[in-house]
Amino acid sequence: MKSTGFGCTEAPRGMLWHRYAFHADGTVKTARIVPPTSQNQARIC
């Protein structure tokens, strides 16, 4: 069965977002991880 999962956790620099899609055999098809640094990039520069 194909499936997706997502979540977020509190990290020292902010929220850490992650999302995963899986093939029917349970292996990871795609993974997207958005760390706090990329969310705050506009304010850093």
C-alpha distance matrix in Angstrom:
0.0 3.8 6.4 10.1 12.9 16.7 19.9 23.6 26.2 30.0 31.5 35.3 35.5 33.2 29.6 26.8 23.8 20.4 17.1 14.1 11.1 8.5 7.3 4.3 7.2 7.8 10.8 12.3 12.5 15.2 17.3 20.1 22.7 25.8 28.6 31.6 33.9 32.2 32.4 36.1 37.0 39.2 41.2 41.7 43.3
3.8 0.0 3.8 7.2 10.5 14.1 17.6 21.2 24.0 27.8 29.2 32.9 32.8 30.5 26.9 24.1 20.9 17.5 14.0 11.0 7.7 5.7 5.1 4.4 7.8 7.6 9.5 10.0 9.5 11.8 14.0 16.7 19.6 22.5 25.5 28.6 30.7 28.8 29.1 32.8 33.6 35.7 37.8 38.3 39.8
6.4 3.8 0.0 3.8 6.9 10.5 14.0 17.6 20.5 24.2 25.9 29.7 29.6 27.1 23.5 20.8 17.6 14.4 11.0 8.5 5.9 5.4 7.2 7.6 10.2 8.4 10.3 9.7 9.7 11.0 12.3 14.5 17.0 19.8 22.7 25.5 27.9 26.2 26.2 29.9 31.0 33.0 35.0 35.6 37.3
10.1 7.2 3.8 0.0 3.8 7.0 10.6 14.1 17.2 20.9 22.5 26.2 26.0 23.5 19.8 17.2 13.9 10.8 7.3 5.5 4.3 6.0 9.1 10.7 12.8 10.3 11.2 9.4 9.4 9.3 9.7 11.3 13.6 16.1 19.1 21.8 24.3 22.6 22.4 26.1 27.3 29.3 31.2 31.9 33.6
12.9 10.5 6.9 3.8 0.0 3.8 7.1 10.7 13.7 17.4 19.2 23.0 23.0 20.4 16.7 14.3 11.2 8.4 5.7 5.2 6.5 8.4 12.0 13.6 15.0 11.9 12.7 10.6 11.5 10.6 9.6 10.6 11.9 14.3 16.8 19.3 22.1 20.8 20.4 24.0 25.6 27.7 29.2 29.9 31.9
16.7 14.1 10.5 7.0 3.8 0.0 3.8 7.2 10.5 14.0 15.9 19.7 19.5 16.8 13.0 10.8 7.6 5.6 4.1 6.2 8.8 11.5 15.2 17.2 18.5 15.2 15.4 12.8 13.6 11.7 9.6 9.2 9.7 11.3 13.7 15.9 18.8 17.7 17.0 20.5 22.3 24.4 25.7 26.5 28.7
19.9 17.6 14.0 10.6 7.1 3.8 0.0 3.7 6.9 10.5 12.7 16.5 16.7 13.8 10.1 8.4 6.0 5.6 6.6 9.2 12.4 14.8 18.6 20.5 21.5 18.0 18.1 15.5 16.7 14.6 11.8 10.8 9.9 10.8 12.3 13.8 17.2 16.7 15.6 18.7 21.1 23.3 24.0 24.8 27.4
23.6 21.2 17.6 14.1 10.7 7.2 3.7 0.0 3.8 6.9 9.3 13.0 13.1 10.1 6.5 5.3 4.4 6.2 8.8 11.9 15.4 18.0 21.8 23.9 24.7 21.1 20.9 18.1 19.3 16.7 13.5 11.7 9.6 9.4 9.9 10.7 14.4 14.4 13.1 15.8 18.5 20.7 21.1 21.8 24.6
26.2 24.0 20.5 17.2 13.7 10.5 6.9 3.8 0.0 3.8 6.3 10.0 11.0 8.6 5.8 5.3 6.8 8.7 11.9 14.6 18.3 20.5 24.3 26.4 26.8 23.0 22.7 20.1 21.7 19.2 15.7 14.1 11.3 10.9 10.1 10.3 13.9 15.0 13.9 15.8 18.7 21.2 21.0 21.3 24.5
30.0 27.8 24.2 20.9 17.4 14.0 10.5 6.9 3.8 0.0 3.8 6.8 8.2 6.0 4.8 6.2 9.0 11.7 15.1 18.1 21.8 24.1 27.9 30.1 30.4 26.7 26.2 23.5 25.0 22.3 18.7 16.6 13.4 12.2 10.3 9.3 12.8 14.6 13.2 14.3 17.5 19.9 19.0 19.3 22.8
31.5 29.2 25.9 22.5 19.2 15.9 12.7 9.3 6.3 3.8 0.0 3.8 5.5 5.1 5.6 6.2 9.9 12.4 16.2 18.9 22.7 25.0 28.7 31.2 31.2 27.5 26.5 23.7 25.3 22.4 18.6 16.5 12.9 11.6 8.7 7.6 10.5 13.0 12.4 13.0 15.7 18.6 17.6 17.2 20.7
35.3 32.9 29.7 26.2 23.0 19.7 16.5 13.0 10.0 6.8 3.8 0.0 3.8 5.8 8.2 9.5 13.3 15.9 19.7 22.5 26.3 28.6 32.2 34.8 34.8 31.0 29.9 27.1 28.6 25.6 21.8 19.6 15.9 14.1 10.7 8.7 10.6 13.8 13.3 12.8 15.5 18.2 16.6 15.8 19.4
35.5 32.8 29.6 26.0 23.0 19.5 16.7 13.1 11.0 8.2 5.5 3.8 0.0 3.8 7.2 8.8 12.3 15.3 19.1 22.1 25.8 28.5 32.1 34.9 35.1 31.5 30.1 27.0 28.0 24.8 21.1 18.3 14.7 12.2 8.8 5.8 7.3 10.6 9.9 9.0 11.7 14.4 12.8 12.1 15.8
33.2 30.5 27.1 23.5 20.4 16.8 13.8 10.1 8.6 6.0 5.1 5.8 3.8 0.0 3.8 6.6 9.7 13.2 16.7 20.1 23.7 26.6 30.3 32.9 33.5 29.9 28.8 25.6 26.5 23.2 19.6 16.7 13.3 10.6 8.1 5.1 8.1 10.3 8.5 8.7 12.0 14.2 13.1 13.4 17.0
29.6 26.9 23.5 19.8 16.7 13.0 10.1 6.5 5.8 4.8 5.6 8.2 7.2 3.8 0.0 3.8 6.3 9.9 13.3 16.7 20.3 23.2 26.9 29.5 30.2 26.6 25.8 22.6 23.5 20.3 16.8 14.0 10.9 8.6 7.1 5.6 9.4 10.5 8.6 10.3 13.4 15.6 15.3 15.9 19.1
26.8 24.1 20.8 17.2 14.3 10.8 8.4 5.3 5.3 6.2 6.2 9.5 8.8 6.6 3.8 0.0 3.8 6.7 10.4 13.5 17.2 20.0 23.7 26.4 26.9 23.3 22.2 19.1 20.1 16.9 13.3 10.8 7.4 6.0 4.9 5.7 9.2 9.9 9.2 11.5 13.9 16.7 17.0 17.1 20.0
23.8 20.9 17.6 13.9 11.2 7.6 6.0 4.4 6.8 9.0 9.9 13.3 12.3 9.7 6.3 3.8 0.0 3.8 7.0 10.5 14.0 17.1 20.8 23.5 24.3 20.9 20.0 16.7 17.3 14.2 10.8 8.2 5.8 5.1 6.6 8.2 11.4 10.7 9.9 13.1 15.1 17.6 18.5 19.0 21.5
20.4 17.5 14.4 10.8 8.4 5.6 5.6 6.2 8.7 11.7 12.4 15.9 15.3 13.2 9.9 6.7 3.8 0.0 3.8 6.9 10.5 13.4 17.1 19.9 20.6 17.2 16.2 12.9 13.7 10.7 7.4 5.6 4.4 6.2 8.4 11.2 13.8 12.8 12.8 16.2 17.6 20.2 21.6 21.8 24.0
17.1 14.0 11.0 7.3 5.7 4.1 6.6 8.8 11.9 15.1 16.2 19.7 19.1 16.7 13.3 10.4 7.0 3.8 0.0 3.8 7.0 10.3 13.9 16.6 17.8 14.7 13.9 10.6 10.9 8.2 5.8 5.2 6.6 8.9 11.8 14.6 17.0 15.4 15.4 19.0 20.2 22.5 24.3 24.7 26.6
14.1 11.0 8.5 5.5 5.2 6.2 9.2 11.9 14.6 18.1 18.9 22.5 22.1 20.1 16.7 13.5 10.5 6.9 3.8 0.0 3.8 6.6 10.2 13.1 14.1 11.1 10.2 7.0 7.5 5.7 4.5 6.4 8.7 11.8 14.6 17.7 19.8 18.3 18.8 22.3 23.2 25.7 27.6 27.8 29.4
11.1 7.7 5.9 4.3 6.5 8.8 12.4 15.4 18.3 21.8 22.7 26.3 25.8 23.7 20.3 17.2 14.0 10.5 7.0 3.8 0.0 3.8 7.0 9.9 11.6 9.2 8.7 6.1 5.3 5.2 6.5 9.0 12.0 15.0 18.1 21.3 23.2 21.3 21.8 25.5 26.1 28.4 30.5 30.8 32.2
8.5 5.7 5.4 6.0 8.4 11.5 14.8 18.0 20.5 24.1 25.0 28.6 28.5 26.6 23.2 20.0 17.1 13.4 10.3 6.6 3.8 0.0 3.8 6.6 7.8 5.6 5.5 4.5 4.9 7.0 8.9 12.1 14.8 18.2 20.9 24.3 26.1 24.5 25.2 28.8 29.4 31.8 33.9 34.0 35.5
7.3 5.1 7.2 9.1 12.0 15.2 18.6 21.8 24.3 27.9 28.7 32.2 32.1 30.3 26.9 23.7 20.8 17.1 13.9 10.2 7.0 3.8 0.0 3.8 5.4 5.4 5.5 6.2 5.7 9.1 11.8 15.2 18.1 21.5 24.3 27.7 29.4 27.6 28.5 32.1 32.5 34.8 37.1 37.2 38.4
4.3 4.4 7.6 10.7 13.6 17.2 20.5 23.9 26.4 30.1 31.2 34.8 34.9 32.9 29.5 26.4 23.5 19.9 16.6 13.1 9.9 6.6 3.8 0.0 3.8 5.5 7.5 9.5 9.5 12.8 15.3 18.6 21.4 24.7 27.5 30.8 32.7 31.0 31.7 35.3 35.9 38.2 40.4 40.6 41.9
7.2 7.8 10.2 12.8 15.0 18.5 21.5 24.7 26.8 30.4 31.2 34.8 35.1 33.5 30.2 26.9 24.3 20.6 17.8 14.1 11.6 7.8 5.4 3.8 0.0 3.8 5.8 9.0 10.1 13.6 15.8 19.4 21.9 25.4 27.9 31.3 33.1 31.7 32.7 36.2 36.7 39.3 41.4 41.2 42.6
7.8 7.6 8.4 10.3 11.9 15.2 18.0 21.1 23.0 26.7 27.5 31.0 31.5 29.9 26.6 23.3 20.9 17.2 14.7 11.1 9.2 5.6 5.4 5.5 3.8 0.0 3.8 6.5 8.7 11.6 13.1 16.6 18.7 22.3 24.5 27.9 29.9 28.7 29.6 33.0 33.7 36.4 38.3 38.1 39.7
10.8 9.5 10.3 11.2 12.7 15.4 18.1 20.9 22.7 26.2 26.5 29.9 30.1 28.8 25.8 22.2 20.0 16.2 13.9 10.2 8.7 5.5 5.5 7.5 5.8 3.8 0.0 3.8 6.3 9.3 10.9 14.7 16.9 20.6 22.7 26.3 27.9 26.6 27.9 31.3 31.6 34.5 36.5 36.0 37.5
12.3 10.0 9.7 9.4 10.6 12.8 15.5 18.1 20.1 23.5 23.7 27.1 27.0 25.6 22.6 19.1 16.7 12.9 10.6 7.0 6.1 4.5 6.2 9.5 9.0 6.5 3.8 0.0 3.8 5.8 7.2 10.9 13.3 16.9 19.3 22.9 24.4 23.0 24.3 27.6 27.9 30.7 32.8 32.4 33.8
12.5 9.5 9.7 9.4 11.5 13.6 16.7 19.3 21.7 25.0 25.3 28.6 28.0 26.5 23.5 20.1 17.3 13.7 10.9 7.5 5.3 4.9 5.7 9.5 10.1 8.7 6.3 3.8 0.0 3.8 7.0 10.4 13.6 17.0 19.8 23.4 24.6 22.7 24.0 27.5 27.5 30.0 32.4 32.2 33.2
15.2 11.8 11.0 9.3 10.6 11.7 14.6 16.7 19.2 22.3 22.4 25.6 24.8 23.2 20.3 16.9 14.2 10.7 8.2 5.7 5.2 7.0 9.1 12.8 13.6 11.6 9.3 5.8 3.8 0.0 3.8 6.8 10.1 13.3 16.3 19.9 21.0 18.9 20.2 23.7 23.7 26.1 28.6 28.4 29.4
17.3 14.0 12.3 9.7 9.6 9.6 11.8 13.5 15.7 18.7 18.6 21.8 21.1 19.6 16.8 13.3 10.8 7.4 5.8 4.5 6.5 8.9 11.8 15.3 15.8 13.1 10.9 7.2 7.0 3.8 0.0 3.8 6.5 10.0 12.8 16.4 17.7 15.9 17.2 20.6 20.9 23.6 25.7 25.5 26.8
20.1 16.7 14.5 11.3 10.6 9.2 10.8 11.7 14.1 16.6 16.5 19.6 18.3 16.7 14.0 10.8 8.2 5.6 5.2 6.4 9.0 12.1 15.2 18.6 19.4 16.6 14.7 10.9 10.4 6.8 3.8 0.0 3.8 6.6 9.8 13.2 14.5 12.4 13.6 17.1 17.3 19.9 22.1 22.0 23.4
22.7 19.6 17.0 13.6 11.9 9.7 9.9 9.6 11.3 13.4 12.9 15.9 14.7 13.3 10.9 7.4 5.8 4.4 6.6 8.7 12.0 14.8 18.1 21.4 21.9 18.7 16.9 13.3 13.6 10.1 6.5 3.8 0.0 3.8 6.3 9.8 11.3 10.0 11.2 14.4 15.1 18.0 19.7 19.4 21.2
25.8 22.5 19.8 16.1 14.3 11.3 10.8 9.4 10.9 12.2 11.6 14.1 12.2 10.6 8.6 6.0 5.1 6.2 8.9 11.8 15.0 18.2 21.5 24.7 25.4 22.3 20.6 16.9 17.0 13.3 10.0 6.6 3.8 0.0 3.8 6.7 8.3 6.7 7.4 10.7 11.6 14.4 16.0 16.0 17.9
28.6 25.5 22.7 19.1 16.8 13.7 12.3 9.9 10.1 10.3 8.7 10.7 8.8 8.1 7.1 4.9 6.6 8.4 11.8 14.6 18.1 20.9 24.3 27.5 27.9 24.5 22.7 19.3 19.8 16.3 12.8 9.8 6.3 3.8 0.0 3.8 5.5 5.8 6.9 9.1 10.3 13.6 14.5 13.9 16.3
31.6 28.6 25.5 21.8 19.3 15.9 13.8 10.7 10.3 9.3 7.6 8.7 5.8 5.1 5.6 5.7 8.2 11.2 14.6 17.7 21.3 24.3 27.7 30.8 31.3 27.9 26.3 22.9 23.4 19.9 16.4 13.2 9.8 6.7 3.8 0.0 3.8 5.5 5.1 6.2 8.5 11.5 11.6 11.4 14.3
33.9 30.7 27.9 24.3 22.1 18.8 17.2 14.4 13.9 12.8 10.5 10.6 7.3 8.1 9.4 9.2 11.4 13.8 17.0 19.8 23.2 26.1 29.4 32.7 33.1 29.9 27.9 24.4 24.6 21.0 17.7 14.5 11.3 8.3 5.5 3.8 0.0 3.8 5.4 5.1 5.9 9.5 9.7 8.6 11.2
32.2 28.8 26.2 22.6 20.8 17.7 16.7 14.4 15.0 14.6 13.0 13.8 10.6 10.3 10.5 9.9 10.7 12.8 15.4 18.3 21.3 24.5 27.6 31.0 31.7 28.7 26.6 23.0 22.7 18.9 15.9 12.4 10.0 6.7 5.8 5.5 3.8 0.0 3.8 5.4 5.1 8.3 10.0 9.6 11.2
32.4 29.1 26.2 22.4 20.4 17.0 15.6 13.1 13.9 13.2 12.4 13.3 9.9 8.5 8.6 9.2 9.9 12.8 15.4 18.8 21.8 25.2 28.5 31.7 32.7 29.6 27.9 24.3 24.0 20.2 17.2 13.6 11.2 7.4 6.9 5.1 5.4 3.8 0.0 3.8 5.7 7.7 8.9 9.8 12.0
36.1 32.8 29.9 26.1 24.0 20.5 18.7 15.8 15.8 14.3 13.0 12.8 9.0 8.7 10.3 11.5 13.1 16.2 19.0 22.3 25.5 28.8 32.1 35.3 36.2 33.0 31.3 27.6 27.5 23.7 20.6 17.1 14.4 10.7 9.1 6.2 5.1 5.4 3.8 0.0 3.8 5.6 5.5 6.3 9.1
37.0 33.6 31.0 27.3 25.6 22.3 21.1 18.5 18.7 17.5 15.7 15.5 11.7 12.0 13.4 13.9 15.1 17.6 20.2 23.2 26.1 29.4 32.5 35.9 36.7 33.7 31.6 27.9 27.5 23.7 20.9 17.3 15.1 11.6 10.3 8.5 5.9 5.1 5.7 3.8 0.0 3.8 5.4 5.1 6.4
39.2 35.7 33.0 29.3 27.7 24.4 23.3 20.7 21.2 19.9 18.6 18.2 14.4 14.2 15.6 16.7 17.6 20.2 22.5 25.7 28.4 31.8 34.8 38.2 39.3 36.4 34.5 30.7 30.0 26.1 23.6 19.9 18.0 14.4 13.6 11.5 9.5 8.3 7.7 5.6 3.8 0.0 3.8 5.6 5.7
41.2 37.8 35.0 31.2 29.2 25.7 24.0 21.1 21.0 19.0 17.6 16.6 12.8 13.1 15.3 17.0 18.5 21.6 24.3 27.6 30.5 33.9 37.1 40.4 41.4 38.3 36.5 32.8 32.4 28.6 25.7 22.1 19.7 16.0 14.5 11.6 9.7 10.0 8.9 5.5 5.4 3.8 0.0 3.8 5.7
41.7 38.3 35.6 31.9 29.9 26.5 24.8 21.8 21.3 19.3 17.2 15.8 12.1 13.4 15.9 17.1 19.0 21.8 24.7 27.8 30.8 34.0 37.2 40.6 41.2 38.1 36.0 32.4 32.2 28.4 25.5 22.0 19.4 16.0 13.9 11.4 8.6 9.6 9.8 6.3 5.1 5.6 3.8 0.0 3.8
43.3 39.8 37.3 33.6 31.9 28.7 27.4 24.6 24.5 22.8 20.7 19.4 15.8 17.0 19.1 20.0 21.5 24.0 26.6 29.4 32.2 35.5 38.4 41.9 42.6 39.7 37.5 33.8 33.2 29.4 26.8 23.4 21.2 17.9 16.3 14.3 11.2 11.2 12.0 9.1 6.4 5.7 5.7 3.8 0.0
